[in-house]
Amino acid sequence: MDALDDAAAEAKAKRREKQDAEDLRWLLSGPRGRRIVFRDLEDAGVFRAVFNTNAMTMAFAEGRRNQGLQKLARLMAINPDAYATMVKENQDDDARNFDDAADDQNDD
């Protein structure tokens, strides 16, 4: 029975992996989903250094960053074009937000 249990567990894992990949493709298919993913990666610290003079603080930050890097690697394996789109969209958003802030200051 162990061989049957192992085969069933393997089949279940493959189904879950396939479903997870489809879910991520769906999430990345629109700008809202890409914003969510980008914010998650930012929050995890993927795009910044985690150095801290307190070793425990740095270890915690590196753990969060490692989780973000795993998500990024998965995203790149499933849909690398979505990453490029996501980065471009968020750069555009930053520029718009900066321009909006400048306009607000000029209104004073």
Chimera marker file (.cmm) of the C-alpha trace (Angstrom):
<marker_set name="trace">
<marker id="1" x="0.000" y="0.000" z="0.000" r="1" g="1" b="0" radius="0.5"/>
<marker id="2" x="2.925" y="2.375" z="0.458" r="1" g="1" b="0" radius="0.5"/>
<marker id="3" x="3.489" y="2.586" z="-3.299" r="1" g="1" b="0" radius="0.5"/>
<marker id="4" x="-0.172" y="3.509" z="-3.829" r="1" g="1" b="0" radius="0.5"/>
<marker id="5" x="-0.030" y="6.113" z="-1.071" r="1" g="1" b="0" radius="0.5"/>
<marker id="6" x="3.145" y="7.590" z="-2.533" r="1" g="1" b="0" radius="0.5"/>
<marker id="7" x="1.626" y="7.693" z="-6.027" r="1" g="1" b="0" radius="0.5"/>
<marker id="8" x="-1.536" y="9.355" z="-4.728" r="1" g="1" b="0" radius="0.5"/>
<marker id="9" x="0.468" y="11.917" z="-2.767" r="1" g="1" b="0" radius="0.5"/>
<marker id="10" x="2.624" y="12.648" z="-5.816" r="1" g="1" b="0" radius="0.5"/>
<marker id="11" x="-0.442" y="13.069" z="-8.037" r="1" g="1" b="0" radius="0.5"/>
<marker id="12" x="-2.013" y="15.390" z="-5.481" r="1" g="1" b="0" radius="0.5"/>
<marker id="13" x="1.179" y="17.465" z="-5.286" r="1" g="1" b="0" radius="0.5"/>
<marker id="14" x="1.324" y="17.743" z="-9.086" r="1" g="1" b="0" radius="0.5"/>
<marker id="15" x="-2.327" y="18.869" z="-9.219" r="1" g="1" b="0" radius="0.5"/>
<marker id="16" x="-1.667" y="21.476" z="-6.562" r="1" g="1" b="0" radius="0.5"/>
<marker id="17" x="1.473" y="22.720" z="-8.351" r="1" g="1" b="0" radius="0.5"/>
<marker id="18" x="-0.464" y="23.030" z="-11.608" r="1" g="1" b="0" radius="0.5"/>
<marker id="19" x="-3.323" y="24.873" z="-9.867" r="1" g="1" b="0" radius="0.5"/>
<marker id="20" x="-0.887" y="27.225" z="-8.105" r="1" g="1" b="0" radius="0.5"/>
<marker id="21" x="0.760" y="28.050" z="-11.435" r="1" g="1" b="0" radius="0.5"/>
<marker id="22" x="-2.627" y="28.743" z="-13.043" r="1" g="1" b="0" radius="0.5"/>
<marker id="23" x="-3.630" y="30.931" z="-10.092" r="1" g="1" b="0" radius="0.5"/>
<marker id="24" x="-0.437" y="32.975" z="-10.414" r="1" g="1" b="0" radius="0.5"/>
<marker id="25" x="-0.915" y="33.335" z="-14.187" r="1" g="1" b="0" radius="0.5"/>
<marker id="26" x="-4.431" y="34.616" z="-13.513" r="1" g="1" b="0" radius="0.5"/>
<marker id="27" x="-3.210" y="37.052" z="-10.833" r="1" g="1" b="0" radius="0.5"/>
<marker id="28" x="-0.550" y="38.399" z="-13.186" r="1" g="1" b="0" radius="0.5"/>
<marker id="29" x="-2.982" y="38.750" z="-16.096" r="1" g="1" b="0" radius="0.5"/>
<marker id="30" x="-4.249" y="42.161" z="-14.999" r="1" g="1" b="0" radius="0.5"/>
<marker id="31" x="-2.809" y="45.360" z="-13.576" r="1" g="1" b="0" radius="0.5"/>
<marker id="32" x="-4.522" y="44.938" z="-10.196" r="1" g="1" b="0" radius="0.5"/>
<marker id="33" x="-2.988" y="41.542" z="-9.652" r="1" g="1" b="0" radius="0.5"/>
<marker id="34" x="0.433" y="42.740" z="-10.768" r="1" g="1" b="0" radius="0.5"/>
<marker id="35" x="0.203" y="45.651" z="-8.307" r="1" g="1" b="0" radius="0.5"/>
<marker id="36" x="-0.591" y="43.207" z="-5.501" r="1" g="1" b="0" radius="0.5"/>
<marker id="37" x="2.358" y="40.993" z="-6.393" r="1" g="1" b="0" radius="0.5"/>
<marker id="38" x="4.716" y="43.960" z="-6.763" r="1" g="1" b="0" radius="0.5"/>
<marker id="39" x="3.681" y="45.344" z="-3.357" r="1" g="1" b="0" radius="0.5"/>
<marker id="40" x="4.213" y="41.927" z="-1.794" r="1" g="1" b="0" radius="0.5"/>
<marker id="41" x="7.709" y="41.770" z="-3.272" r="1" g="1" b="0" radius="0.5"/>
<marker id="42" x="8.455" y="45.292" z="-2.051" r="1" g="1" b="0" radius="0.5"/>
<marker id="43" x="7.142" y="44.495" z="1.429" r="1" g="1" b="0" radius="0.5"/>
<marker id="44" x="9.317" y="41.390" z="1.537" r="1" g="1" b="0" radius="0.5"/>
<marker id="45" x="12.391" y="43.536" z="0.866" r="1" g="1" b="0" radius="0.5"/>
<marker id="46" x="13.316" y="41.951" z="-2.445" r="1" g="1" b="0" radius="0.5"/>
<marker id="47" x="14.434" y="45.272" z="-3.917" r="1" g="1" b="0" radius="0.5"/>
<marker id="48" x="16.505" y="46.542" z="-0.974" r="1" g="1" b="0" radius="0.5"/>
<marker id="49" x="19.373" y="45.494" z="1.267" r="1" g="1" b="0" radius="0.5"/>
<marker id="50" x="18.423" y="44.007" z="4.628" r="1" g="1" b="0" radius="0.5"/>
<marker id="51" x="21.593" y="44.899" z="6.532" r="1" g="1" b="0" radius="0.5"/>
<marker id="52" x="21.097" y="45.823" z="10.163" r="1" g="1" b="0" radius="0.5"/>
<marker id="53" x="23.620" y="45.993" z="12.991" r="1" g="1" b="0" radius="0.5"/>
<marker id="54" x="21.226" y="43.935" z="15.125" r="1" g="1" b="0" radius="0.5"/>
<marker id="55" x="21.730" y="40.327" z="14.047" r="1" g="1" b="0" radius="0.5"/>
<marker id="56" x="18.219" y="39.215" z="14.997" r="1" g="1" b="0" radius="0.5"/>
<marker id="57" x="16.598" y="42.067" z="13.107" r="1" g="1" b="0" radius="0.5"/>
<marker id="58" x="18.729" y="41.325" z="10.082" r="1" g="1" b="0" radius="0.5"/>
<marker id="59" x="17.945" y="37.596" z="10.259" r="1" g="1" b="0" radius="0.5"/>
<marker id="60" x="14.223" y="38.347" z="10.390" r="1" g="1" b="0" radius="0.5"/>
<marker id="61" x="14.467" y="40.745" z="7.438" r="1" g="1" b="0" radius="0.5"/>
<marker id="62" x="16.524" y="38.224" z="5.461" r="1" g="1" b="0" radius="0.5"/>
<marker id="63" x="13.891" y="35.552" z="6.118" r="1" g="1" b="0" radius="0.5"/>
<marker id="64" x="11.178" y="37.835" z="4.741" r="1" g="1" b="0" radius="0.5"/>
<marker id="65" x="13.399" y="38.681" z="1.787" r="1" g="1" b="0" radius="0.5"/>
<marker id="66" x="14.060" y="34.995" z="1.126" r="1" g="1" b="0" radius="0.5"/>
<marker id="67" x="10.314" y="34.335" z="0.953" r="1" g="1" b="0" radius="0.5"/>
<marker id="68" x="9.987" y="37.226" z="-1.507" r="1" g="1" b="0" radius="0.5"/>
<marker id="69" x="12.846" y="35.907" z="-3.615" r="1" g="1" b="0" radius="0.5"/>
<marker id="70" x="11.141" y="32.504" z="-3.755" r="1" g="1" b="0" radius="0.5"/>
<marker id="71" x="7.953" y="34.197" z="-4.978" r="1" g="1" b="0" radius="0.5"/>
<marker id="72" x="9.950" y="36.163" z="-7.538" r="1" g="1" b="0" radius="0.5"/>
<marker id="73" x="11.675" y="33.001" z="-8.791" r="1" g="1" b="0" radius="0.5"/>
<marker id="74" x="8.293" y="31.297" z="-9.149" r="1" g="1" b="0" radius="0.5"/>
<marker id="75" x="6.895" y="34.286" z="-11.027" r="1" g="1" b="0" radius="0.5"/>
<marker id="76" x="9.898" y="34.299" z="-13.364" r="1" g="1" b="0" radius="0.5"/>
<marker id="77" x="9.539" y="30.569" z="-14.016" r="1" g="1" b="0" radius="0.5"/>
<marker id="78" x="5.839" y="30.866" z="-14.817" r="1" g="1" b="0" radius="0.5"/>
<marker id="79" x="5.606" y="34.185" z="-16.669" r="1" g="1" b="0" radius="0.5"/>
<marker id="80" x="8.768" y="36.299" z="-17.009" r="1" g="1" b="0" radius="0.5"/>
<marker id="81" x="7.020" y="38.767" z="-19.331" r="1" g="1" b="0" radius="0.5"/>
<marker id="82" x="4.581" y="39.637" z="-16.547" r="1" g="1" b="0" radius="0.5"/>
<marker id="83" x="7.509" y="40.670" z="-14.342" r="1" g="1" b="0" radius="0.5"/>
<marker id="84" x="8.786" y="43.115" z="-16.953" r="1" g="1" b="0" radius="0.5"/>
<marker id="85" x="5.280" y="44.516" z="-17.372" r="1" g="1" b="0" radius="0.5"/>
<marker id="86" x="4.825" y="44.769" z="-13.612" r="1" g="1" b="0" radius="0.5"/>
<marker id="87" x="8.086" y="46.689" z="-13.157" r="1" g="1" b="0" radius="0.5"/>
<marker id="88" x="7.235" y="49.082" z="-15.985" r="1" g="1" b="0" radius="0.5"/>
<marker id="89" x="3.750" y="49.707" z="-14.602" r="1" g="1" b="0" radius="0.5"/>
<marker id="90" x="5.110" y="50.466" z="-11.162" r="1" g="1" b="0" radius="0.5"/>
<marker id="91" x="7.794" y="52.786" z="-12.517" r="1" g="1" b="0" radius="0.5"/>
<marker id="92" x="5.038" y="54.620" z="-14.389" r="1" g="1" b="0" radius="0.5"/>
<marker id="93" x="2.967" y="54.766" z="-11.192" r="1" g="1" b="0" radius="0.5"/>
<marker id="94" x="5.930" y="56.211" z="-9.276" r="1" g="1" b="0" radius="0.5"/>
<marker id="95" x="6.405" y="58.873" z="-11.947" r="1" g="1" b="0" radius="0.5"/>
<marker id="96" x="2.700" y="59.742" z="-11.908" r="1" g="1" b="0" radius="0.5"/>
<marker id="97" x="2.668" y="59.916" z="-8.122" r="1" g="1" b="0" radius="0.5"/>
<marker id="98" x="5.726" y="62.167" z="-8.187" r="1" g="1" b="0" radius="0.5"/>
<marker id="99" x="4.129" y="64.390" z="-10.821" r="1" g="1" b="0" radius="0.5"/>
<marker id="100" x="0.901" y="64.540" z="-8.802" r="1" g="1" b="0" radius="0.5"/>
<marker id="101" x="2.821" y="65.585" z="-5.687" r="1" g="1" b="0" radius="0.5"/>
<marker id="102" x="4.633" y="68.304" z="-7.658" r="1" g="1" b="0" radius="0.5"/>
<marker id="103" x="1.298" y="69.569" z="-8.998" r="1" g="1" b="0" radius="0.5"/>
<marker id="104" x="-0.121" y="69.671" z="-5.477" r="1" g="1" b="0" radius="0.5"/>
<marker id="105" x="2.818" y="71.800" z="-4.316" r="1" g="1" b="0" radius="0.5"/>
<marker id="106" x="2.379" y="74.178" z="-7.248" r="1" g="1" b="0" radius="0.5"/>
<marker id="107" x="-1.279" y="74.671" z="-6.316" r="1" g="1" b="0" radius="0.5"/>
<marker id="108" x="-0.265" y="76.263" z="-2.976" r="1" g="1" b="0" radius="0.5"/>
<link id1="1" id2="2" r="1" g="1" b="0" radius="0.2"/>
<link id1="2" id2="3" r="1" g="1" b="0" radius="0.2"/>
<link id1="3" id2="4" r="1" g="1" b="0" radius="0.2"/>
<link id1="4" id2="5" r="1" g="1" b="0" radius="0.2"/>
<link id1="5" id2="6" r="1" g="1" b="0" radius="0.2"/>
<link id1="6" id2="7" r="1" g="1" b="0" radius="0.2"/>
<link id1="7" id2="8" r="1" g="1" b="0" radius="0.2"/>
<link id1="8" id2="9" r="1" g="1" b="0" radius="0.2"/>
<link id1="9" id2="10" r="1" g="1" b="0" radius="0.2"/>
<link id1="10" id2="11" r="1" g="1" b="0" radius="0.2"/>
<link id1="11" id2="12" r="1" g="1" b="0" radius="0.2"/>
<link id1="12" id2="13" r="1" g="1" b="0" radius="0.2"/>
<link id1="13" id2="14" r="1" g="1" b="0" radius="0.2"/>
<link id1="14" id2="15" r="1" g="1" b="0" radius="0.2"/>
<link id1="15" id2="16" r="1" g="1" b="0" radius="0.2"/>
<link id1="16" id2="17" r="1" g="1" b="0" radius="0.2"/>
<link id1="17" id2="18" r="1" g="1" b="0" radius="0.2"/>
<link id1="18" id2="19" r="1" g="1" b="0" radius="0.2"/>
<link id1="19" id2="20" r="1" g="1" b="0" radius="0.2"/>
<link id1="20" id2="21" r="1" g="1" b="0" radius="0.2"/>
<link id1="21" id2="22" r="1" g="1" b="0" radius="0.2"/>
<link id1="22" id2="23" r="1" g="1" b="0" radius="0.2"/>
<link id1="23" id2="24" r="1" g="1" b="0" radius="0.2"/>
<link id1="24" id2="25" r="1" g="1" b="0" radius="0.2"/>
<link id1="25" id2="26" r="1" g="1" b="0" radius="0.2"/>
<link id1="26" id2="27" r="1" g="1" b="0" radius="0.2"/>
<link id1="27" id2="28" r="1" g="1" b="0" radius="0.2"/>
<link id1="28" id2="29" r="1" g="1" b="0" radius="0.2"/>
<link id1="29" id2="30" r="1" g="1" b="0" radius="0.2"/>
<link id1="30" id2="31" r="1" g="1" b="0" radius="0.2"/>
<link id1="31" id2="32" r="1" g="1" b="0" radius="0.2"/>
<link id1="32" id2="33" r="1" g="1" b="0" radius="0.2"/>
<link id1="33" id2="34" r="1" g="1" b="0" radius="0.2"/>
<link id1="34" id2="35" r="1" g="1" b="0" radius="0.2"/>
<link id1="35" id2="36" r="1" g="1" b="0" radius="0.2"/>
<link id1="36" id2="37" r="1" g="1" b="0" radius="0.2"/>
<link id1="37" id2="38" r="1" g="1" b="0" radius="0.2"/>
<link id1="38" id2="39" r="1" g="1" b="0" radius="0.2"/>
<link id1="39" id2="40" r="1" g="1" b="0" radius="0.2"/>
<link id1="40" id2="41" r="1" g="1" b="0" radius="0.2"/>
<link id1="41" id2="42" r="1" g="1" b="0" radius="0.2"/>
<link id1="42" id2="43" r="1" g="1" b="0" radius="0.2"/>
<link id1="43" id2="44" r="1" g="1" b="0" radius="0.2"/>
<link id1="44" id2="45" r="1" g="1" b="0" radius="0.2"/>
<link id1="45" id2="46" r="1" g="1" b="0" radius="0.2"/>
<link id1="46" id2="47" r="1" g="1" b="0" radius="0.2"/>
<link id1="47" id2="48" r="1" g="1" b="0" radius="0.2"/>
<link id1="48" id2="49" r="1" g="1" b="0" radius="0.2"/>
<link id1="49" id2="50" r="1" g="1" b="0" radius="0.2"/>
<link id1="50" id2="51" r="1" g="1" b="0" radius="0.2"/>
<link id1="51" id2="52" r="1" g="1" b="0" radius="0.2"/>
<link id1="52" id2="53" r="1" g="1" b="0" radius="0.2"/>
<link id1="53" id2="54" r="1" g="1" b="0" radius="0.2"/>
<link id1="54" id2="55" r="1" g="1" b="0" radius="0.2"/>
<link id1="55" id2="56" r="1" g="1" b="0" radius="0.2"/>
<link id1="56" id2="57" r="1" g="1" b="0" radius="0.2"/>
<link id1="57" id2="58" r="1" g="1" b="0" radius="0.2"/>
<link id1="58" id2="59" r="1" g="1" b="0" radius="0.2"/>
<link id1="59" id2="60" r="1" g="1" b="0" radius="0.2"/>
<link id1="60" id2="61" r="1" g="1" b="0" radius="0.2"/>
<link id1="61" id2="62" r="1" g="1" b="0" radius="0.2"/>
<link id1="62" id2="63" r="1" g="1" b="0" radius="0.2"/>
<link id1="63" id2="64" r="1" g="1" b="0" radius="0.2"/>
<link id1="64" id2="65" r="1" g="1" b="0" radius="0.2"/>
<link id1="65" id2="66" r="1" g="1" b="0" radius="0.2"/>
<link id1="66" id2="67" r="1" g="1" b="0" radius="0.2"/>
<link id1="67" id2="68" r="1" g="1" b="0" radius="0.2"/>
<link id1="68" id2="69" r="1" g="1" b="0" radius="0.2"/>
<link id1="69" id2="70" r="1" g="1" b="0" radius="0.2"/>
<link id1="70" id2="71" r="1" g="1" b="0" radius="0.2"/>
<link id1="71" id2="72" r="1" g="1" b="0" radius="0.2"/>
<link id1="72" id2="73" r="1" g="1" b="0" radius="0.2"/>
<link id1="73" id2="74" r="1" g="1" b="0" radius="0.2"/>
<link id1="74" id2="75" r="1" g="1" b="0" radius="0.2"/>
<link id1="75" id2="76" r="1" g="1" b="0" radius="0.2"/>
<link id1="76" id2="77" r="1" g="1" b="0" radius="0.2"/>
<link id1="77" id2="78" r="1" g="1" b="0" radius="0.2"/>
<link id1="78" id2="79" r="1" g="1" b="0" radius="0.2"/>
<link id1="79" id2="80" r="1" g="1" b="0" radius="0.2"/>
<link id1="80" id2="81" r="1" g="1" b="0" radius="0.2"/>
<link id1="81" id2="82" r="1" g="1" b="0" radius="0.2"/>
<link id1="82" id2="83" r="1" g="1" b="0" radius="0.2"/>
<link id1="83" id2="84" r="1" g="1" b="0" radius="0.2"/>
<link id1="84" id2="85" r="1" g="1" b="0" radius="0.2"/>
<link id1="85" id2="86" r="1" g="1" b="0" radius="0.2"/>
<link id1="86" id2="87" r="1" g="1" b="0" radius="0.2"/>
<link id1="87" id2="88" r="1" g="1" b="0" radius="0.2"/>
<link id1="88" id2="89" r="1" g="1" b="0" radius="0.2"/>
<link id1="89" id2="90" r="1" g="1" b="0" radius="0.2"/>
<link id1="90" id2="91" r="1" g="1" b="0" radius="0.2"/>
<link id1="91" id2="92" r="1" g="1" b="0" radius="0.2"/>
<link id1="92" id2="93" r="1" g="1" b="0" radius="0.2"/>
<link id1="93" id2="94" r="1" g="1" b="0" radius="0.2"/>
<link id1="94" id2="95" r="1" g="1" b="0" radius="0.2"/>
<link id1="95" id2="96" r="1" g="1" b="0" radius="0.2"/>
<link id1="96" id2="97" r="1" g="1" b="0" radius="0.2"/>
<link id1="97" id2="98" r="1" g="1" b="0" radius="0.2"/>
<link id1="98" id2="99" r="1" g="1" b="0" radius="0.2"/>
<link id1="99" id2="100" r="1" g="1" b="0" radius="0.2"/>
<link id1="100" id2="101" r="1" g="1" b="0" radius="0.2"/>
<link id1="101" id2="102" r="1" g="1" b="0" radius="0.2"/>
<link id1="102" id2="103" r="1" g="1" b="0" radius="0.2"/>
<link id1="103" id2="104" r="1" g="1" b="0" radius="0.2"/>
<link id1="104" id2="105" r="1" g="1" b="0" radius="0.2"/>
<link id1="105" id2="106" r="1" g="1" b="0" radius="0.2"/>
<link id1="106" id2="107" r="1" g="1" b="0" radius="0.2"/>
<link id1="107" id2="108" r="1" g="1" b="0" radius="0.2"/>
</marker_set>
